[in-house]
């Protein structure tokens, strides 16, 4: 999933990864999940692309 996230949003860029990490941490806390899965990553990518979700 890290490779997918980097290819679609991270682009080897620290600032982009900071945003990904912040959104993922927020999602994990709200959903009370221990780790990022496809659903969480999908939500994170939707936030970064500006789509509602």
CHARMM-style PDB file with segment names, atoms N, HN, CA, C and O in Angstrom:
ATOM      1  N   UNK     1       0.815  -1.188   0.000  1.00  0.00      PROA
ATOM      2  CA  UNK     1       0.000   0.000   0.000  1.00  0.00      PROA
ATOM      3  C   UNK     1       0.860   1.254   0.000  1.00  0.00      PROA
ATOM      4  O   UNK     1       0.451   2.290  -0.525  1.00  0.00      PROA
ATOM      5  N   UNK     2       2.030   1.167   0.577  1.00  0.00      PROA
ATOM      6  HN  UNK     2       2.362   0.325   1.003  1.00  0.00      PROA
ATOM      7  CA  UNK     2       2.920   2.327   0.581  1.00  0.00      PROA
ATOM      8  C   UNK     2       3.309   2.710  -0.846  1.00  0.00      PROA
ATOM      9  O   UNK     2       3.310   3.889  -1.199  1.00  0.00      PROA
ATOM     10  N   UNK     3       3.632   1.730  -1.647  1.00  0.00      PROA
ATOM     11  HN  UNK     3       3.631   0.772  -1.360  1.00  0.00      PROA
ATOM     12  CA  UNK     3       3.986   2.003  -3.037  1.00  0.00      PROA
ATOM     13  C   UNK     3       2.834   2.627  -3.812  1.00  0.00      PROA
ATOM     14  O   UNK     3       3.032   3.549  -4.603  1.00  0.00      PROA
ATOM     15  N   UNK     4       1.629   2.115  -3.579  1.00  0.00      PROA
ATOM     16  HN  UNK     4       1.468   1.366  -2.937  1.00  0.00      PROA
ATOM     17  CA  UNK     4       0.449   2.661  -4.239  1.00  0.00      PROA
ATOM     18  C   UNK     4       0.227   4.108  -3.815  1.00  0.00      PROA
ATOM     19  O   UNK     4      -0.012   4.979  -4.650  1.00  0.00      PROA
ATOM     20  N   UNK     5       0.308   4.356  -2.511  1.00  0.00      PROA
ATOM     21  HN  UNK     5       0.503   3.648  -1.832  1.00  0.00      PROA
ATOM     22  CA  UNK     5       0.112   5.713  -2.001  1.00  0.00      PROA
ATOM     23  C   UNK     5       1.172   6.660  -2.552  1.00  0.00      PROA
ATOM     24  O   UNK     5       0.868   7.804  -2.890  1.00  0.00      PROA
ATOM     25  N   UNK     6       2.415   6.191  -2.642  1.00  0.00      PROA
ATOM     26  HN  UNK     6       2.662   5.262  -2.367  1.00  0.00      PROA
ATOM     27  CA  UNK     6       3.467   7.055  -3.161  1.00  0.00      PROA
ATOM     28  C   UNK     6       3.247   7.354  -4.643  1.00  0.00      PROA
ATOM     29  O   UNK     6       3.422   8.488  -5.089  1.00  0.00      PROA
ATOM     30  N   UNK     7       2.864   6.332  -5.393  1.00  0.00      PROA
ATOM     31  HN  UNK     7       2.722   5.411  -5.030  1.00  0.00      PROA
ATOM     32  CA  UNK     7       2.646   6.526  -6.825  1.00  0.00      PROA
ATOM     33  C   UNK     7       1.479   7.461  -7.121  1.00  0.00      PROA
ATOM     34  O   UNK     7       1.508   8.194  -8.110  1.00  0.00      PROA
ATOM     35  N   UNK     8       0.453   7.441  -6.272  1.00  0.00      PROA
ATOM     36  HN  UNK     8       0.430   6.845  -5.469  1.00  0.00      PROA
ATOM     37  CA  UNK     8      -0.756   8.217  -6.541  1.00  0.00      PROA
ATOM     38  C   UNK     8      -0.833   9.553  -5.801  1.00  0.00      PROA
ATOM     39  O   UNK     8      -1.590  10.439  -6.197  1.00  0.00      PROA
ATOM     40  N   UNK     9      -0.057   9.699  -4.734  1.00  0.00      PROA
ATOM     41  HN  UNK     9       0.558   8.980  -4.412  1.00  0.00      PROA
ATOM     42  CA  UNK     9      -0.165  10.949  -3.985  1.00  0.00      PROA
ATOM     43  C   UNK     9       1.147  11.416  -3.360  1.00  0.00      PROA
ATOM     44  O   UNK     9       1.362  12.620  -3.219  1.00  0.00      PROA
ATOM     45  N   UNK    10       2.021  10.500  -2.986  1.00  0.00      PROA
ATOM     46  HN  UNK    10       1.847   9.522  -3.100  1.00  0.00      PROA
ATOM     47  CA  UNK    10       3.243  10.886  -2.285  1.00  0.00      PROA
ATOM     48  C   UNK    10       4.327  11.429  -3.178  1.00  0.00      PROA
ATOM     49  O   UNK    10       4.959  12.434  -2.852  1.00  0.00      PROA
ATOM     50  N   UNK    11       4.551  10.776  -4.303  1.00  0.00      PROA
ATOM     51  HN  UNK    11       4.038   9.959  -4.568  1.00  0.00      PROA
ATOM     52  CA  UNK    11       5.530  11.205  -5.303  1.00  0.00      PROA
ATOM     53  C   UNK    11       6.912  11.484  -4.702  1.00  0.00      PROA
ATOM     54  O   UNK    11       7.606  12.407  -5.129  1.00  0.00      PROA
ATOM     55  N   UNK    12       7.303  10.680  -3.711  1.00  0.00      PROA
ATOM     56  HN  UNK    12       6.740   9.930  -3.365  1.00  0.00      PROA
ATOM     57  CA  UNK    12       8.606  10.842  -3.053  1.00  0.00      PROA
ATOM     58  C   UNK    12       8.800  12.246  -2.473  1.00  0.00      PROA
ATOM     59  O   UNK    12       9.924  12.742  -2.394  1.00  0.00      PROA
ATOM     60  N   UNK    13       7.702  12.878  -2.071  1.00  0.00      PROA
ATOM     61  HN  UNK    13       6.789  12.475  -2.135  1.00  0.00      PROA
ATOM     62  CA  UNK    13       7.745  14.251  -1.586  1.00  0.00      PROA
ATOM     63  C   UNK    13       7.362  14.287  -0.107  1.00  0.00      PROA
ATOM     64  O   UNK    13       6.298  13.803   0.276  1.00  0.00      PROA
ATOM     65  N   UNK    14       8.236  14.864   0.721  1.00  0.00      PROA
ATOM     66  HN  UNK    14       9.101  15.258   0.410  1.00  0.00      PROA
ATOM     67  CA  UNK    14       7.999  14.885   2.166  1.00  0.00      PROA
ATOM     68  C   UNK    14       6.696  15.586   2.531  1.00  0.00      PROA
ATOM     69  O   UNK    14       5.951  15.079   3.369  1.00  0.00      PROA
ATOM     70  N   UNK    15       6.400  16.722   1.936  1.00  0.00      PROA
ATOM     71  HN  UNK    15       7.005  17.135   1.255  1.00  0.00      PROA
ATOM     72  CA  UNK    15       5.169  17.451   2.266  1.00  0.00      PROA
ATOM     73  C   UNK    15       3.932  16.644   1.912  1.00  0.00      PROA
ATOM     74  O   UNK    15       2.956  16.630   2.663  1.00  0.00      PROA
ATOM     75  N   UNK    16       3.973  15.973   0.769  1.00  0.00      PROA
ATOM     76  HN  UNK    16       4.766  15.984   0.159  1.00  0.00      PROA
ATOM     77  CA  UNK    16       2.838  15.139   0.372  1.00  0.00      PROA
ATOM     78  C   UNK    16       2.656  14.003   1.367  1.00  0.00      PROA
ATOM     79  O   UNK    16       1.529  13.689   1.750  1.00  0.00      PROA
ATOM     80  N   UNK    17       3.753  13.384   1.791  1.00  0.00      PROA
ATOM     81  HN  UNK    17       4.669  13.639   1.480  1.00  0.00      PROA
ATOM     82  CA  UNK    17       3.657  12.294   2.767  1.00  0.00      PROA
ATOM     83  C   UNK    17       3.194  12.797   4.133  1.00  0.00      PROA
ATOM     84  O   UNK    17       2.527  12.063   4.863  1.00  0.00      PROA
ATOM     85  N   UNK    18       3.530  14.015   4.484  1.00  0.00      PROA
ATOM     86  HN  UNK    18       4.072  14.612   3.891  1.00  0.00      PROA
ATOM     87  CA  UNK    18       3.034  14.580   5.744  1.00  0.00      PROA
ATOM     88  C   UNK    18       1.511  14.690   5.696  1.00  0.00      PROA
ATOM     89  O   UNK    18       0.836  14.408   6.686  1.00  0.00      PROA
ATOM     90  N   UNK    19       0.970  15.099   4.553  1.00  0.00      PROA
ATOM     91  HN  UNK    19       1.518  15.329   3.749  1.00  0.00      PROA
ATOM     92  CA  UNK    19      -0.483  15.194   4.396  1.00  0.00      PROA
ATOM     93  C   UNK    19      -1.123  13.806   4.437  1.00  0.00      PROA
ATOM     94  O   UNK    19      -2.144  13.604   5.093  1.00  0.00      PROA
ATOM     95  N   UNK    20      -0.514  12.857   3.733  1.00  0.00      PROA
ATOM     96  HN  UNK    20       0.316  13.021   3.200  1.00  0.00      PROA
ATOM     97  CA  UNK    20      -1.034  11.491   3.736  1.00  0.00      PROA
ATOM     98  C   UNK    20      -1.073  10.949   5.160  1.00  0.00      PROA
ATOM     99  O   UNK    20      -2.070  10.365   5.584  1.00  0.00      PROA
ATOM    100  N   UNK    21       0.010  11.146   5.885  1.00  0.00      PROA
ATOM    101  HN  UNK    21       0.820  11.621   5.540  1.00  0.00      PROA
ATOM    102  CA  UNK    21       0.110  10.643   7.250  1.00  0.00      PROA
ATOM    103  C   UNK    21      -0.917  11.297   8.170  1.00  0.00      PROA
ATOM    104  O   UNK    21      -1.544  10.616   8.981  1.00  0.00      PROA
ATOM    105  N   UNK    22      -1.091  12.589   8.051  1.00  0.00      PROA
ATOM    106  HN  UNK    22      -0.582  13.142   7.391  1.00  0.00      PROA
ATOM    107  CA  UNK    22      -2.063  13.296   8.901  1.00  0.00      PROA
ATOM    108  C   UNK    22      -3.479  12.805   8.631  1.00  0.00      PROA
ATOM    109  O   UNK    22      -4.233  12.545   9.569  1.00  0.00      PROA
ATOM    110  N   UNK    23      -3.845  12.676   7.365  1.00  0.00      PROA
ATOM    111  HN  UNK    23      -3.233  12.887   6.603  1.00  0.00      PROA
ATOM    112  CA  UNK    23      -5.184  12.180   7.031  1.00  0.00      PROA
ATOM    113  C   UNK    23      -5.360  10.737   7.493  1.00  0.00      PROA
ATOM    114  O   UNK    23      -6.420  10.379   8.006  1.00  0.00      PROA
ATOM    115  N   UNK    24      -4.339   9.908   7.319  1.00  0.00      PROA
ATOM    116  HN  UNK    24      -3.478  10.198   6.902  1.00  0.00      PROA
ATOM    117  CA  UNK    24      -4.424   8.508   7.735  1.00  0.00      PROA
ATOM    118  C   UNK    24      -4.567   8.396   9.248  1.00  0.00      PROA
ATOM    119  O   UNK    24      -5.359   7.589   9.735  1.00  0.00      PROA
ATOM    120  N   UNK    25      -3.819   9.186   9.989  1.00  0.00      PROA
ATOM    121  HN  UNK    25      -3.176   9.841   9.593  1.00  0.00      PROA
ATOM    122  CA  UNK    25      -3.920   9.151  11.455  1.00  0.00      PROA
ATOM    123  C   UNK    25      -5.308   9.573  11.901  1.00  0.00      PROA
ATOM    124  O   UNK    25      -5.869   8.970  12.816  1.00  0.00      PROA
ATOM    125  N   UNK    26      -5.871  10.595  11.275  1.00  0.00      PROA
ATOM    126  HN  UNK    26      -5.415  11.084  10.531  1.00  0.00      PROA
ATOM    127  CA  UNK    26      -7.225  11.051  11.608  1.00  0.00      PROA
ATOM    128  C   UNK    26      -8.241   9.951  11.317  1.00  0.00      PROA
ATOM    129  O   UNK    26      -9.133   9.697  12.127  1.00  0.00      PROA
ATOM    130  N   UNK    27      -8.110   9.303  10.171  1.00  0.00      PROA
ATOM    131  HN  UNK    27      -7.385   9.510   9.513  1.00  0.00      PROA
ATOM    132  CA  UNK    27      -9.040   8.236   9.794  1.00  0.00      PROA
ATOM    133  C   UNK    27      -8.942   7.058  10.750  1.00  0.00      PROA
ATOM    134  O   UNK    27      -9.965   6.515  11.168  1.00  0.00      PROA
ATOM    135  N   UNK    28      -7.736   6.660  11.100  1.00  0.00      PROA
ATOM    136  HN  UNK    28      -6.905   7.102  10.761  1.00  0.00      PROA
ATOM    137  CA  UNK    28      -7.563   5.535  12.022  1.00  0.00      PROA
ATOM    138  C   UNK    28      -8.169   5.832  13.388  1.00  0.00      PROA
ATOM    139  O   UNK    28      -8.781   4.958  14.002  1.00  0.00      PROA
ATOM    140  N   UNK    29      -8.003   7.048  13.860  1.00  0.00      PROA
ATOM    141  HN  UNK    29      -7.505   7.758  13.362  1.00  0.00      PROA
ATOM    142  CA  UNK    29      -8.576   7.417  15.155  1.00  0.00      PROA
ATOM    143  C   UNK    29     -10.100   7.417  15.102  1.00  0.00      PROA
ATOM    144  O   UNK    29     -10.751   6.904  16.012  1.00  0.00      PROA
ATOM    145  N   UNK    30     -10.665   7.982  14.056  1.00  0.00      PROA
ATOM    146  HN  UNK    30     -10.136   8.398  13.317  1.00  0.00      PROA
ATOM    147  CA  UNK    30     -12.127   8.044  13.934  1.00  0.00      PROA
ATOM    148  C   UNK    30     -12.752   6.674  13.768  1.00  0.00      PROA
ATOM    149  O   UNK    30     -13.838   6.408  14.282  1.00  0.00      PROA
ATOM    150  N   UNK    31     -12.060   5.808  13.048  1.00  0.00      PROA
ATOM    151  HN  UNK    31     -11.178   6.024  12.631  1.00  0.00      PROA
ATOM    152  CA  UNK    31     -12.606   4.478  12.778  1.00  0.00      PROA
ATOM    153  C   UNK    31     -12.171   3.434  13.809  1.00  0.00      PROA
ATOM    154  O   UNK    31     -12.615   2.287  13.760  1.00  0.00      PROA
ATOM    155  N   UNK    32     -11.310   3.830  14.733  1.00  0.00      PROA
ATOM    156  HN  UNK    32     -10.949   4.761  14.773  1.00  0.00      PROA
ATOM    157  CA  UNK    32     -10.774   2.936  15.761  1.00  0.00      PROA
ATOM    158  C   UNK    32     -10.154   1.688  15.128  1.00  0.00      PROA
ATOM    159  O   UNK    32     -10.472   0.558  15.500  1.00  0.00      PROA
ATOM    160  N   UNK    33      -9.270   1.920  14.171  1.00  0.00      PROA
ATOM    161  HN  UNK    33      -9.012   2.838  13.869  1.00  0.00      PROA
ATOM    162  CA  UNK    33      -8.582   0.825  13.480  1.00  0.00      PROA
ATOM    163  C   UNK    33      -7.094   0.864  13.821  1.00  0.00      PROA
ATOM    164  O   UNK    33      -6.535   1.932  14.071  1.00  0.00      PROA
ATOM    165  N   UNK    34      -6.464  -0.297  13.830  1.00  0.00      PROA
ATOM    166  HN  UNK    34      -6.918  -1.165  13.626  1.00  0.00      PROA
ATOM    167  CA  UNK    34      -5.041  -0.345  14.189  1.00  0.00      PROA
ATOM    168  C   UNK    34      -4.083  -0.041  13.036  1.00  0.00      PROA
ATOM    169  O   UNK    34      -2.931   0.325  13.273  1.00  0.00      PROA
ATOM    170  N   UNK    35      -4.546  -0.188  11.791  1.00  0.00      PROA
ATOM    171  HN  UNK    35      -5.481  -0.485  11.599  1.00  0.00      PROA
ATOM    172  CA  UNK    35      -3.642  -0.021  10.655  1.00  0.00      PROA
ATOM    173  C   UNK    35      -4.411   0.455   9.424  1.00  0.00      PROA
ATOM    174  O   UNK    35      -5.625   0.284   9.313  1.00  0.00      PROA
ATOM    175  N   UNK    36      -3.667   1.051   8.516  1.00  0.00      PROA
ATOM    176  HN  UNK    36      -2.681   1.190   8.605  1.00  0.00      PROA
ATOM    177  CA  UNK    36      -4.257   1.508   7.260  1.00  0.00      PROA
ATOM    178  C   UNK    36      -4.561   0.292   6.384  1.00  0.00      PROA
ATOM    179  O   UNK    36      -3.716  -0.584   6.199  1.00  0.00      PROA
ATOM    180  N   UNK    37      -5.771   0.257   5.857  1.00  0.00      PROA
ATOM    181  HN  UNK    37      -6.457   0.968   6.008  1.00  0.00      PROA
ATOM    182  CA  UNK    37      -6.161  -0.775   4.907  1.00  0.00      PROA
ATOM    183  C   UNK    37      -6.615  -0.088   3.624  1.00  0.00      PROA
ATOM    184  O   UNK    37      -6.493   1.131   3.504  1.00  0.00      PROA
ATOM    185  N   UNK    38      -7.129  -0.840   2.674  1.00  0.00      PROA
ATOM    186  HN  UNK    38      -7.228  -1.830   2.771  1.00  0.00      PROA
ATOM    187  CA  UNK    38      -7.536  -0.250   1.390  1.00  0.00      PROA
ATOM    188  C   UNK    38      -8.622   0.805   1.565  1.00  0.00      PROA
ATOM    189  O   UNK    38      -8.594   1.844   0.906  1.00  0.00      PROA
ATOM    190  N   UNK    39      -9.567   0.543   2.442  1.00  0.00      PROA
ATOM    191  HN  UNK    39      -9.590  -0.301   2.977  1.00  0.00      PROA
ATOM    192  CA  UNK    39     -10.660   1.500   2.654  1.00  0.00      PROA
ATOM    193  C   UNK    39     -10.129   2.817   3.206  1.00  0.00      PROA
ATOM    194  O   UNK    39     -10.505   3.890   2.734  1.00  0.00      PROA
ATOM    195  N   UNK    40      -9.266   2.736   4.193  1.00  0.00      PROA
ATOM    196  HN  UNK    40      -8.961   1.865   4.577  1.00  0.00      PROA
ATOM    197  CA  UNK    40      -8.682   3.945   4.784  1.00  0.00      PROA
ATOM    198  C   UNK    40      -7.840   4.679   3.752  1.00  0.00      PROA
ATOM    199  O   UNK    40      -7.926   5.902   3.636  1.00  0.00      PROA
ATOM    200  N   UNK    41      -7.033   3.945   3.007  1.00  0.00      PROA
ATOM    201  HN  UNK    41      -6.963   2.952   3.101  1.00  0.00      PROA
ATOM    202  CA  UNK    41      -6.197   4.590   1.991  1.00  0.00      PROA
ATOM    203  C   UNK    41      -7.058   5.257   0.921  1.00  0.00      PROA
ATOM    204  O   UNK    41      -6.726   6.343   0.447  1.00  0.00      PROA
ATOM    205  N   UNK    42      -8.144   4.624   0.546  1.00  0.00      PROA
ATOM    206  HN  UNK    42      -8.414   3.742   0.932  1.00  0.00      PROA
ATOM    207  CA  UNK    42      -9.053   5.228  -0.418  1.00  0.00      PROA
ATOM    208  C   UNK    42      -9.623   6.530   0.087  1.00  0.00      PROA
ATOM    209  O   UNK    42      -9.734   7.497  -0.666  1.00  0.00      PROA
ATOM    210  N   UNK    43      -9.989   6.565   1.367  1.00  0.00      PROA
ATOM    211  HN  UNK    43      -9.899   5.779   1.979  1.00  0.00      PROA
ATOM    212  CA  UNK    43     -10.528   7.786   1.980  1.00  0.00      PROA
ATOM    213  C   UNK    43      -9.449   8.875   1.983  1.00  0.00      PROA
ATOM    214  O   UNK    43      -9.722  10.028   1.651  1.00  0.00      PROA
ATOM    215  N   UNK    44      -8.237   8.505   2.355  1.00  0.00      PROA
ATOM    216  HN  UNK    44      -8.015   7.568   2.624  1.00  0.00      PROA
ATOM    217  CA  UNK    44      -7.133   9.470   2.384  1.00  0.00      PROA
ATOM    218  C   UNK    44      -6.899  10.056   0.993  1.00  0.00      PROA
ATOM    219  O   UNK    44      -6.779  11.272   0.844  1.00  0.00      PROA
ATOM    220  N   UNK    45      -6.836   9.208  -0.010  1.00  0.00      PROA
ATOM    221  HN  UNK    45      -6.934   8.220   0.111  1.00  0.00      PROA
ATOM    222  CA  UNK    45      -6.593   9.697  -1.363  1.00  0.00      PROA
ATOM    223  C   UNK    45      -7.737  10.572  -1.856  1.00  0.00      PROA
ATOM    224  O   UNK    45      -7.513  11.517  -2.612  1.00  0.00      PROA
ATOM    225  N   UNK    46      -8.962  10.265  -1.436  1.00  0.00      PROA
ATOM    226  HN  UNK    46      -9.144   9.497  -0.822  1.00  0.00      PROA
ATOM    227  CA  UNK    46     -10.086  11.111  -1.835  1.00  0.00      PROA
ATOM    228  C   UNK    46      -9.970  12.498  -1.214  1.00  0.00      PROA
ATOM    229  O   UNK    46     -10.319  13.491  -1.853  1.00  0.00      PROA
ATOM    230  N   UNK    47      -9.491  12.578   0.010  1.00  0.00      PROA
ATOM    231  HN  UNK    47      -9.208  11.771   0.529  1.00  0.00      PROA
ATOM    232  CA  UNK    47      -9.296  13.874   0.662  1.00  0.00      PROA
ATOM    233  C   UNK    47      -8.204  14.674  -0.043  1.00  0.00      PROA
ATOM    234  O   UNK    47      -8.325  15.889  -0.202  1.00  0.00      PROA
ATOM    235  N   UNK    48      -7.171  14.013  -0.453  1.00  0.00      PROA
ATOM    236  HN  UNK    48      -7.073  13.026  -0.324  1.00  0.00      PROA
ATOM    237  CA  UNK    48      -6.075  14.702  -1.117  1.00  0.00      PROA
ATOM    238  C   UNK    48      -6.448  15.179  -2.512  1.00  0.00      PROA
ATOM    239  O   UNK    48      -5.910  16.171  -3.002  1.00  0.00      PROA
ATOM    240  N   UNK    49      -7.365  14.472  -3.144  1.00  0.00      PROA
ATOM    241  HN  UNK    49      -7.802  13.665  -2.745  1.00  0.00      PROA
ATOM    242  CA  UNK    49      -7.766  14.866  -4.495  1.00  0.00      PROA
ATOM    243  C   UNK    49      -8.904  15.873  -4.479  1.00  0.00      PROA
ATOM    244  O   UNK    49      -9.285  16.407  -5.520  1.00  0.00      PROA
ATOM    245  N   UNK    50      -9.448  16.131  -3.291  1.00  0.00      PROA
ATOM    246  HN  UNK    50      -9.139  15.697  -2.445  1.00  0.00      PROA
ATOM    247  CA  UNK    50     -10.532  17.109  -3.176  1.00  0.00      PROA
ATOM    248  C   UNK    50     -11.918  16.543  -3.370  1.00  0.00      PROA
ATOM    249  O   UNK    50     -12.902  17.282  -3.361  1.00  0.00      PROA
ATOM    250  N   UNK    51     -12.004  15.214  -3.548  1.00  0.00      PROA
ATOM    251  HN  UNK    51     -11.204  14.613  -3.556  1.00  0.00      PROA
ATOM    252  CA  UNK    51     -13.316  14.575  -3.686  1.00  0.00      PROA
ATOM    253  C   UNK    51     -13.934  14.418  -2.312  1.00  0.00      PROA
ATOM    254  O   UNK    51     -13.234  14.194  -1.325  1.00  0.00      PROA
ATOM    255  N   UNK    52     -15.265  14.537  -2.254  1.00  0.00      PROA
ATOM    256  HN  UNK    52     -15.834  14.719  -3.056  1.00  0.00      PROA
ATOM    257  CA  UNK    52     -15.981  14.311  -0.989  1.00  0.00      PROA
ATOM    258  C   UNK    52     -15.956  12.826  -0.684  1.00  0.00      PROA
ATOM    259  O   UNK    52     -15.922  11.984  -1.581  1.00  0.00      PROA
ATOM    260  N   UNK    53     -15.973  12.524   0.620  1.00  0.00      PROA
ATOM    261  HN  UNK    53     -16.001  13.208   1.349  1.00  0.00      PROA
ATOM    262  CA  UNK    53     -15.980  11.096   0.941  1.00  0.00      PROA
ATOM    263  C   UNK    53     -16.026  10.827   2.367  1.00  0.00      PROA
ATOM    264  OT1 UNK    53     -16.036   9.666   2.777  1.00  0.00      PROA
TER     265      UNK     53
END
